[in-house]
Structures are given as C-alpha cells and as structure tokens.
Amino acid sequence: MSEKLFEAIESEPHLNEHIKSLYKCEKLNELVFAALKLGFAIATSILETILNEGGKAKDKYDYFCPICDSKLNSKELKKRTIQSLIGKLTWKRRILRCSKGCKIGLVAPFDEKLNIKPYQIYSVELIKMACLLAVFIPYDISAKILKQLTGISICANTIWNWVQNKGREVMKKKQEELNRLESGEMPAPEKIDETISDLPMVIGADGVFVPFRPQKKSQKERQYGLK
C-alpha cells in the first residue's frame, strides 16, 4: 500500500494506530472493519479542525444581556464534547458573560449556530439512527447493531429513553396542531416541488367493497351503504 495515501494523516498518533491495525489484518472482513474505523477517525479529525476554527473565530455580531441589556464580553475558550455517529467530537469555542455580572450563565453563540442545546452529550443523527433501529428490532439488538456498525456503545435503556422522548415530542406537536385546528386555524398546505406537482395524479383504492365499474348493487354493498 502506497505511503503517499496516508502522508497527510500519519503524523497524527491516534490515526497512525488505526493504520497499523489495518496493516495487521489478513482477512477481508477484518480489513473492511479496520478501514471503516480509520475512516471514522479521519472524519472525526477533520470535523474537530473545522469546529475549532469556527469556535475560536470572533463573531461579527454583538450579543446583549437579556436582564440588563449590557454587551456580553468574551472571556475564554471552553471545551465542548459531543458523541456523534462517527465518534466523539471535542473542540473549543468562545463563551460570553454579562459585563455587569448578571446571573444568566454562559452564552455560547457557536453552540446555537450548531443547533446544540446546553448539556447535550449526544448528537441528533446518532439519536435518530438508534431510534430508527429500535422501530424494527428490540432495544438490546439495536444497541448491538449500532455498536457493530459504528463502534459506539449505547445502553439499551438509553435508546429506550430516546424513543420515549421522541414519542412525547411527536404527540405534543400533534396536540398543538389539533388545538390550532379547533380554534379555526387551518393547517398550512404542504409545499410540493414543481416537478412533482406537474405529474399526472394516480388514484388507487384499498378494499374490495368499492366498485369501479357500473354494476348492480350487491348484498355487501347494500350492507355497507355503498352506492
């Protein structure tokens, strides 16, 4: 295997360990899994570089305290860690505090830009993947398959909690839609791409009690009140 292929990453100790493990593999399945781990490690390293650059960059906008309306000051760079679908991501980002000492806690504009909530330790795509697996298979097996595919260990109870939380979010959203409908607010029409909206419409029916051709009224049609 050409050394030039790994020239850009051989200087990284943790990546170099993955490369050594790849060279030690003999069977194809071992090579595939070792290469997959190396790919995740490279992707993690690239993402951490991008996140560090974005987190350390000074924001072009000013932020103000919601209590005293004073300008928030940048104090330091604070570490942030998220367990993602490709592995654990760690970077530093700039945090802000109120210049007058108001108790608003730390403000991290870069976290808001990344759509990360305070104290969040798992990324959205990891939670979504685990929940999708749990739709079709038991939680224990979902955890094992997720471990096999990504190398990330998630407790089956944690996946169960994720599914319950997602279920509550969906029910809350549905209830809000019903409340708006009861108050007279009609739902906004779903936007359809023009290439799809121009296609001819195809209508189908599920069931055997709906006649498509003119015929005499059968006993079942009379029973169900069909014309």
KOLNU-871513 format. One line per 8 residues: number of its first residue (from 0); for each residue x, y, z of N, C-alpha, C. Coordinates in steps of 0.05 Angstrom, whole numbers, plus 5000, padded with zeros to 4 digits. Layout:
N
NUM = X Y Z X Y Z X Y Z | ...
This chain:
227
0 = 5017 4976 5000 5000 5000 5000 5018 5025 5000 | 5011 5044 4983 5028 5068 4980 5028 5085 5005 | 5051 5095 5012 5054 5112 5036 5043 5140 5031 | 5042 5148 5005 5032 5174 4998 5002 5177 5005 | 4988 5155 5006 4960 5156 5011 4955 5166 5039 | 4973 5160 5058 4969 5168 5086 4989 5190 5094 | 5000 5204 5075 5020 5224 5081 5009 5246 5099 | 4984 5253 5094 4972 5276 5108 4963 5269 5136
8 = 4961 5243 5143 4950 5235 5168 4969 5218 5186 | 4992 5210 5175 5010 5194 5190 5022 5208 5215 | 5021 5235 5214 5033 5250 5237 5014 5249 5261 | 4989 5242 5257 4970 5241 5279 4973 5214 5293 | 4980 5214 5319 4984 5188 5333 4961 5169 5333 | 4936 5180 5339 4913 5162 5340 4906 5151 5313 | 4911 5167 5292 4905 5157 5265 4926 5137 5256 | 4951 5141 5265 4972 5122 5259 4967 5095 5271
16 = 4955 5094 5294 4948 5069 5307 4927 5053 5290 | 4908 5068 5279 4888 5055 5261 4902 5044 5236 | 4921 5059 5226 4935 5049 5201 4951 5024 5207 | 4964 5023 5231 4979 4999 5238 4960 4975 5241 | 4937 4980 5253 4917 4958 5256 4908 4948 5228 | 4906 4967 5209 4898 4959 5182 4918 4942 5169 | 4944 4948 5173 4965 4931 5161 4966 4903 5173 | 4958 4901 5198 4959 4875 5211 4936 4856 5202
24 = 4916 4866 5190 4893 4850 5182 4900 4832 5158 | 4889 4808 5157 4894 4790 5136 4869 4783 5121 | 4847 4779 5135 4821 4771 5123 4807 4796 5113 | 4790 4792 5093 4776 4814 5081 4757 4828 5101 | 4742 4812 5116 4723 4825 5135 4738 4841 5156 | 4762 4832 5164 4778 4847 5183 4788 4873 5171 | 4796 4872 5145 4805 4896 5131 4783 4916 5129 | 4758 4906 5123 4736 4925 5119 4729 4939 5145
32 = 4728 4925 5167 4722 4938 5193 4744 4956 5202 | 4769 4949 5197 4792 4966 5204 4792 4991 5188 | 4785 4988 5162 4784 5012 5144 4761 5030 5152 | 4739 5018 5161 4716 5034 5170 4723 5050 5195 | 4737 5038 5213 4746 5053 5237 4765 5075 5230 | 4783 5070 5211 4802 5090 5202 4787 5113 5189 | 4767 5107 5173 4751 5128 5160 4737 5145 5180 | 4725 5133 5201 4712 5148 5222 4732 5166 5237
40 = 4756 5155 5242 4777 5171 5256 4786 5195 5239 | 4789 5191 5213 4797 5213 5196 4775 5234 5195 | 4749 5225 5192 4727 5244 5191 4725 5260 5217 | 4729 5246 5240 4728 5259 5266 4750 5281 5268 | 4774 5274 5258 4796 5293 5259 4790 5318 5242 | 4779 5314 5219 4772 5336 5201 4751 5354 5213 | 4730 5341 5224 4708 5356 5237 4718 5372 5261 | 4735 5360 5277 4745 5375 5300 4761 5399 5292
48 = 4776 5397 5270 4791 5420 5259 4772 5442 5251 | 4751 5435 5236 4731 5455 5227 4717 5467 5251 | 4709 5451 5271 4695 5461 5294 4713 5480 5311 | 4738 5473 5314 4756 5490 5329 4760 5517 5315 | 4761 5517 5288 4764 5542 5274 4739 5559 5277 | 4716 5547 5275 4691 5562 5279 4687 5571 5307 | 4695 5555 5326 4691 5562 5354 4709 5584 5364 | 4733 5586 5353 4752 5606 5362 4749 5632 5347
56 = 4735 5632 5324 4731 5656 5309 4713 5676 5324 | 4720 5701 5322 4704 5722 5334 4679 5727 5318 | 4656 5728 5332 4631 5732 5319 4629 5761 5309 | 4617 5765 5286 4614 5791 5275 4591 5807 5287 | 4574 5793 5303 4551 5806 5315 4556 5810 5345 | 4543 5830 5357 4544 5834 5386 4521 5821 5399 | 4525 5811 5424 4504 5798 5440 4501 5814 5466 | 4476 5816 5474 4469 5832 5497 4455 5816 5519
64 = 4459 5824 5544 4447 5811 5567 4416 5814 5566 | 4401 5792 5569 4372 5795 5569 4361 5809 5595 | 4378 5813 5615 4369 5825 5640 4375 5855 5641 | 4401 5862 5636 4408 5890 5638 4414 5903 5611 | 4413 5887 5590 4418 5897 5563 4446 5906 5559 | 4465 5897 5576 4493 5904 5572 4505 5885 5552 | 4527 5894 5539 4540 5878 5519 4554 5854 5533 | 4552 5831 5522 4565 5807 5532 4594 5807 5524
72 = 4612 5800 5542 4640 5800 5537 4651 5772 5533 | 4670 5769 5515 4683 5743 5511 4705 5740 5532 | 4703 5718 5547 4722 5713 5569 4744 5692 5562 | 4735 5670 5551 4754 5648 5547 4743 5629 5527 | 4760 5609 5520 4751 5587 5503 4745 5563 5521 | 4722 5551 5518 4714 5529 5535 4709 5504 5518 | 4717 5481 5529 4716 5456 5514 4687 5446 5512 | 4681 5434 5490 4654 5422 5485 4658 5394 5474
80 = 4643 5375 5483 4645 5347 5474 4618 5337 5467 | 4616 5324 5443 4591 5312 5434 4597 5284 5423 | 4582 5264 5431 4584 5238 5419 4567 5237 5394 | 4581 5234 5371 4567 5235 5345 4566 5207 5333 | 4555 5205 5309 4552 5180 5295 4579 5169 5286 | 4599 5187 5282 4625 5178 5273 4646 5177 5296 | 4637 5184 5320 4655 5183 5343 4653 5207 5360 | 4669 5209 5381 4669 5231 5400 4683 5255 5387
88 = 4669 5278 5388 4680 5303 5377 4685 5322 5400 | 4710 5333 5400 4718 5352 5421 4730 5377 5408 | 4720 5400 5417 4731 5425 5406 4728 5447 5427 | 4739 5470 5421 4736 5493 5439 4722 5515 5424 | 4705 5529 5440 4690 5551 5428 4689 5574 5448 | 4684 5598 5437 4684 5622 5453 4658 5624 5469 | 4661 5632 5494 4638 5636 5511 4636 5665 5520 | 4611 5673 5526 4606 5701 5534 4594 5703 5561
96 = 4599 5725 5575 4587 5730 5601 4577 5759 5602 | 4559 5765 5620 4549 5792 5623 4571 5809 5636 | 4576 5833 5626 4597 5850 5636 4590 5861 5664 | 4564 5860 5672 4556 5870 5698 4550 5848 5717 | 4556 5823 5709 4554 5801 5728 4526 5790 5731 | 4508 5795 5713 4481 5784 5716 4482 5753 5714 | 4465 5740 5729 4466 5711 5731 4450 5699 5707 | 4462 5700 5684 4449 5688 5660 4464 5663 5651
104 = 4485 5656 5665 4501 5633 5657 4520 5640 5634 | 4531 5619 5622 4549 5623 5600 4532 5623 5574 | 4540 5640 5555 4527 5641 5529 4548 5633 5508 | 4540 5613 5492 4558 5603 5472 4544 5606 5444 | 4549 5628 5430 4536 5632 5405 4542 5610 5384 | 4566 5598 5385 4573 5578 5366 4556 5552 5370 | 4549 5547 5396 4532 5524 5401 4504 5529 5389 | 4494 5553 5391 4468 5560 5379 4469 5557 5349
112 = 4492 5565 5337 4495 5563 5308 4495 5534 5300 | 4507 5516 5316 4508 5488 5310 4482 5473 5318 | 4463 5488 5330 4438 5477 5340 4443 5456 5362 | 4461 5462 5380 4467 5445 5403 4455 5457 5428 | 4441 5441 5443 4428 5450 5468 4448 5448 5491 | 4444 5464 5512 4461 5462 5536 4459 5433 5548 | 4482 5423 5556 4485 5397 5569 4479 5374 5550 | 4476 5379 5524 4472 5358 5505 4498 5342 5501
120 = 4497 5316 5503 4521 5300 5500 4520 5281 5476 | 4497 5277 5464 4494 5260 5440 4484 5277 5417 | 4494 5272 5393 4486 5287 5370 4459 5277 5360 | 4445 5294 5345 4418 5287 5335 4418 5263 5317 | 4438 5262 5299 4438 5240 5279 4443 5213 5292 | 4458 5213 5315 4462 5188 5329 4436 5178 5342 | 4422 5197 5354 4396 5191 5367 4376 5181 5346 | 4376 5194 5323 4358 5187 5301 4364 5158 5291
128 = 4389 5152 5288 4397 5126 5278 4389 5104 5298 | 4393 5109 5323 4386 5089 5344 4356 5085 5345 | 4340 5107 5343 4311 5105 5343 4300 5090 5319 | 4313 5095 5296 4304 5080 5272 4309 5051 5274 | 4331 5043 5286 4336 5014 5290 4316 5003 5310 | 4309 5018 5331 4290 5008 5351 4262 5005 5341 | 4256 5018 5318 4229 5015 5307 4224 4986 5297 | 4245 4973 5288 4242 4947 5275 4252 4924 5293
136 = 4270 4929 5311 4282 4908 5327 4283 4916 5356 | 4286 4897 5375 4287 4903 5403 4311 4922 5410 | 4308 4935 5433 4328 4954 5441 4356 4942 5445 | 4357 4918 5457 4383 4906 5461 4397 4900 5434 | 4382 4890 5415 4394 4884 5389 4401 4910 5374 | 4385 4930 5378 4391 4956 5366 4418 4967 5376 | 4423 4964 5402 4448 4973 5413 4472 4957 5402 | 4468 4931 5398 4489 4914 5388 4495 4921 5359
144 = 4475 4925 5343 4479 4931 5314 4492 4959 5312 | 4483 4978 5328 4496 5005 5327 4525 5003 5335 | 4532 4986 5354 4560 4982 5362 4576 4969 5339 | 4564 4950 5326 4577 4936 5304 4582 4954 5280 | 4563 4972 5274 4566 4989 5251 4584 5013 5256 | 4582 5025 5280 4596 5050 5285 4618 5048 5306 | 4618 5027 5322 4637 5025 5344 4629 5040 5368 | 4605 5052 5368 4595 5068 5391 4577 5051 5409
152 = 4583 5051 5434 4568 5035 5454 4546 5053 5466 | 4522 5045 5462 4499 5059 5474 4482 5038 5489 | 4475 5045 5514 4459 5027 5530 4431 5024 5519 | 4420 5000 5520 4393 4995 5510 4373 5013 5525 | 4377 5017 5551 4359 5035 5566 4360 5063 5555 | 4383 5072 5547 4386 5099 5536 4370 5101 5510 | 4372 5081 5493 4357 5081 5468 4327 5082 5473 | 4318 5067 5494 4290 5066 5502 4281 5094 5510
160 = 4298 5108 5525 4291 5135 5534 4289 5154 5510 | 4308 5151 5491 4306 5168 5467 4280 5164 5452 | 4272 5139 5449 4247 5133 5434 4223 5145 5449 | 4223 5143 5476 4201 5155 5491 4200 5185 5488 | 4224 5198 5489 4225 5227 5486 4215 5235 5458 | 4223 5221 5437 4214 5227 5410 4184 5224 5408 | 4174 5203 5421 4145 5198 5420 4130 5221 5434 | 4140 5231 5456 4127 5253 5470 4128 5278 5453
168 = 4151 5282 5439 4153 5306 5422 4133 5305 5399 | 4129 5281 5388 4110 5279 5366 4082 5283 5376 | 4075 5271 5399 4048 5275 5410 4042 5304 5417 | 4063 5317 5428 4059 5346 5434 4054 5362 5409 | 4069 5356 5388 4066 5371 5363 4038 5366 5351 | 4029 5340 5352 4003 5334 5341 3981 5347 5357 | 3984 5349 5384 3964 5362 5401 3963 5392 5395 | 3986 5404 5390 3987 5433 5383 3973 5437 5356
176 = 3976 5419 5337 3963 5422 5311 3933 5419 5315 | 3924 5400 5332 3895 5396 5337 3883 5421 5350 | 3898 5432 5369 3888 5456 5383 3885 5479 5363 | 3904 5483 5345 3902 5504 5325 3878 5499 5307 | 3874 5474 5300 3852 5467 5282 3825 5472 5295 | 3823 5466 5321 3798 5470 5336 3792 5500 5339 | 3813 5516 5340 3810 5545 5343 3804 5559 5316 | 3802 5543 5295 3795 5554 5269 3819 5559 5251
184 = 3843 5554 5260 3867 5559 5243 3872 5534 5226 | 3870 5538 5200 3874 5516 5181 3904 5510 5178 | 3911 5485 5175 3940 5478 5171 3951 5489 5145 | 3976 5497 5146 3989 5507 5121 3992 5485 5101 | 3986 5490 5076 3989 5468 5056 4018 5460 5052 | 4022 5435 5048 4049 5424 5045 4060 5433 5018 | 4085 5443 5019 4098 5451 4994 4107 5427 4977 | 4100 5428 4952 4106 5406 4934 4124 5417 4912
192 = 4145 5402 4906 4163 5410 4884 4148 5412 4858 | 4155 5432 4841 4140 5435 4816 4142 5411 4798 | 4165 5398 4798 4169 5374 4781 4150 5352 4789 | 4143 5351 4815 4124 5330 4825 4095 5339 4821 | 4089 5365 4826 4062 5374 4823 4052 5373 4795 | 4070 5374 4775 4062 5373 4747 4057 5345 4737 | 4063 5325 4753 4059 5297 4745 4030 5290 4746 | 4021 5272 4729 3993 5263 4730 3986 5249 4756
200 = 3962 5253 4765 3953 5241 4790 3943 5213 4786 | 3951 5195 4804 3942 5167 4803 3927 5161 4828 | 3902 5152 4826 3885 5146 4849 3881 5116 4851 | 3885 5106 4875 3880 5077 4880 3862 5074 4904 | 3851 5051 4907 3833 5045 4930 3841 5019 4942 | 3840 5018 4969 3846 4994 4984 3820 4982 4994 | 3814 4958 4986 3789 4945 4995 3774 4934 4971 | 3755 4917 4977 3740 4903 4955 3711 4913 4954
208 = 3704 4931 4972 3676 4940 4973 3671 4965 4956 | 3691 4976 4943 3687 5000 4927 3686 4992 4898 | 3663 4995 4885 3661 4987 4857 3672 5008 4839 | 3687 5000 4818 3698 5018 4799 3682 5018 4773 | 3666 4998 4769 3650 4996 4745 3621 4996 4751 | 3604 5007 4734 3575 5006 4739 3565 4977 4740 | 3552 4971 4762 3541 4944 4765 3518 4945 4785 | 3503 4924 4785 3481 4922 4804 3491 4921 4832
216 = 3474 4932 4850 3481 4933 4878 3482 4905 4890 | 3505 4897 4901 3507 4871 4913 3498 4872 4942 | 3497 4848 4954 3488 4846 4982 3507 4861 5001 | 3534 4858 4996 3553 4871 5013 3552 4902 5009 | 3546 4911 4985 3544 4940 4980 3520 4951 4995 | 3498 4937 4995 3474 4945 5010 3480 4946 5040 | 3495 4925 5049 3501 4923 5077 3518 4947 5087 | 3537 4955 5071 3555 4977 5079 3545 5004 5069
224 = 3522 5005 5057 3511 5030 5049 3525 5044 5025 | 3538 5028 5008 3552 5039 4986 3533 5043 4962 | 3537 5064 4947 3520 5069 4924 3532 5057 4899
